[in-house]
Amino acid sequence: MGRSTFRILLVDDYERWRSFASRTLQKKPELQVISEASDGLEAVQKAHGLQPDLILLDIGLPILNGIEAARRILQYAPQTKILFMSQERSSDIVEEALRTGAVGYIVKSEASTDLLPAVDAVLRGKQFVSASLTAPTHLRREDHIEPLRGLQVKHHGIKFHADHAALTDDFAQFTEAALSNGSAVVMIATESLRTSIVQRCGTDSVNLRVGAERYFSVDIADPLSRFKLDAAVKVARQKGLHVAVG
């Protein structure tokens, strides 16, 4: 990225989400969270005073929503890059958010895999939209969008892990990100992995008790797992929840 340090302002009204995002960013020593804000007006004021390199900005903020905050921020800090982080998937909302001049938009339930690549992309002058979203029409320029290619909402990915501990850590982060933004999680895994995740979530910063009613666990070896999975997803959707399957 060409610089030793990038100064970041983190804006979200949910403290646990800010904590998750901050810990994720700390994995890159060149990324420095210089301040946090919990509402849109506070974000505008801090952006004006601090002139950060990057602002990670939620949309559903109190006092002043994220889209309006972005418009005002770029008046006071035109050199600041804005990356939206939201659970909103509506193409209209994504397009309106990016029309403010923001350079990226990621879905919170995918932040465990998208956040660092998105930050890297936008700080290099690229645009980044979570691959599970459809590209807004005015952004469909292949040389400026990473990693988006006009993909539809369905998205599947594959990851490899060096050992069981790394796998557990990755799944636990995925679970935390999804529960923190109000999504439901359906975990399909072996008994040993599900046990490890529960243990990690009970002793580390992740805590399943906060979102216990939105966490569904299915044993992959269970002959009835397909039916249990369908039932879990149905229950979650009846509650009006977005479902993140891990």
N, C-alpha and C positions, 0 to 999 in steps of 0.2 A: 504493500500500500504506500510505501515511500516515505512514511513519517514514523517517528518513534512513539508518539502518543496521540490518540484521538479522544477528545473530550465529549462525553455523552450525557445528555439530560434524559432521565427515565420518567415517563408520565403515565400513570395508571391510578385509578382510585382504589384498587385492591392491593393491600400491602403485601399479601402472600405472593401475588403475581410479580410485584416489583422485586421482591426478594429472589424469586426464581430467576427472573431475567438478569438481575445483577450478578447472581452466582454463575450463570451461564457466560456472561460477558467476561468475568474474571478469568476464564480459561485462556483468554488471549491477553497477554501482559500489555500489549499496546493499546487496549481499550480501557479507558478510565471513566467510570461513572462519577461525574463531578457534583451531581445534585439530583433530587427527585421531586416530583410534584404529584398531587392527588386530584387536581381539578384543572379545567382548561384555562381559567383566568390566571391561576398561579403559574401555569406552563408558559403563558405569553410573557408574564412579568419576568420569570427567570430566564427565558430565552433572550429577552431584550438586554438583561443585565449581564448574563454570562457569555452570550454569543458562542454556544457550543458548536462543535463540528457536526454532531448528529443528535437528533431527538427521536427517541422511540416513543410513539404516541398512540394511545388508545383512542377509540372513537366515542364510546359511551361514557363520557366524563360529566360530572356535575358542574353547575354554574355555566360553563361554556363547553359545548361538545367539541370533540377532537377536530372535526372538519373545519369548523369556524376558527378554532384556535390555530390550526395550521395556516389559514389565510392571514391571520393577524401576525403570527410569528414571522412569516416570510416577508412581511412589510418591514419589520424591525431588524430581522436577521436574515437578509437575502442569501447569504453564503452558507447558512445552515442547511443540512440535508435532513429530510424528515422521512422516517420509516414507520408506517402504521402497523400496529399489532392489534388485531381485533378478532372477536369470534364471529363477526358479521361476514356472511358469505354472499350476500346479494350482489349481483353484478352491477346494479345501479349504484349501490353504496361504494363498492370498490372503485368504480369509474369516477364518482364525485370526489372521493378522497384523493385520487391521483390527479384530478384536475386542479387541485389546490396548488400543485407544484411539488408535491411529495414525490419521492423517487422509489418508493417501495411499499408493499403491502403483504403482510404474512398473516395466516390464520393461527390463532393462539394454540389450538390443539396440535399444530404441526411445528410449534416453536422449538421443540427439542431437537429437531433436525434442520429447521429452516433459519433459525435466528442468526447463528454465526455466519453461514453462507450469505444471508441477506445483508448483514452488516458489512461483510467484506466486499460484496458487489457494489453497494451504494457508495461506499467510501472510495471505490475505484471509478466512480462516475457512471456506473451501470444502473439499470432499473431491475428490480426484483419483485416478482409476485409469486406467492405460493403456487406450486404446480397444480394443486387441486382446484384452483379457480380458473375461470375462463378469462382470457386476456381482454381487457377493454379495447374497443375498436381502435381508438386513437393511439394505442401503445403497441400495436402489432407491427413492430419494426424489428426484424430478427437481429440486427446488429446492436440493439440497445437493451434487449430483454434477457434476463437470466433467471431461472432456467426455462422460462415459460415459452411454450410453442403453441399457444391457443388450445391447451388441453382442456378437457371437460372435467366435471366435478369428480368423477371416479379417479382414484389415484392409488397405486400400489408401489411399494418400494421393497428393496432387499438390502440388508445390512449384515456385515460379518463382524464377529467379535473374537478377540484373542482368547478369552476364557469366560467361565461362568460368572465371575465377579463383574466383568465389563458388561456382559449381557444383562445382569440384574440391575446394574446402575443405569443402563440406557432405558430399560423398561420402566424403572422407577421414575426417571425424569419425564418420560412420556406420560405416565400416569399423573404425576404432579401437574404438568402443564395443562392437561385436559380437565382435571378436577378444579384447578384454580380458576379457569374461565367459565365454569358452570356446565361443562359438558359431562356426559356419562362415559364411562370406560367399560368396555367388554374385553376382559383379558382371557385369551385362549392360549393355554400353555401347559407344560407338564406339571405334575404335582410338586416336584422339587423346585422348579422355577417360581411357581405361584407362592410357595412357602417362603422362598428367599425374598421375593418382592414384598410380601406382607411384613417380614421381619425388618427389611430395610426401611419400609415406610413407617414402621413403628418406632424406630430408633434414630432415624435421621430427620432432616428437615421436612421430608414428606410425611404427611399424617393422614391415613385413610379415614380416620374418624370424622374429619371435617366433611368429607364427601362420601361417607359410607353408603348412603342410600343411592348413590350414582355409580357405585363400583360393582361390577358383576364379574365373577370369576368362573371360568369353564375349563374343566380338565380335558385336554386334547385327546387323552386316551379313553375317555368315557364313550361307549358306543352310542349314548344318547346326546352327545355333545352338540350335534347339529340342531337338535330340537331345543336344547337348553339355550343355545346361542340365539336362535330365532325368538325364543320367549323373552330373553333378556333384552334384545334389541327392541322388541315390541313394547315391553314395559317402559323402557327409557323414552321411546318416541311418544307414547301415550302421555308421558309427563311433559312433553314439549321440549325434550332435551336433544341436543346434537350428540351423536354417538361417535366416539373415537374407539376403534377396534385395534387392540394391540396383540 
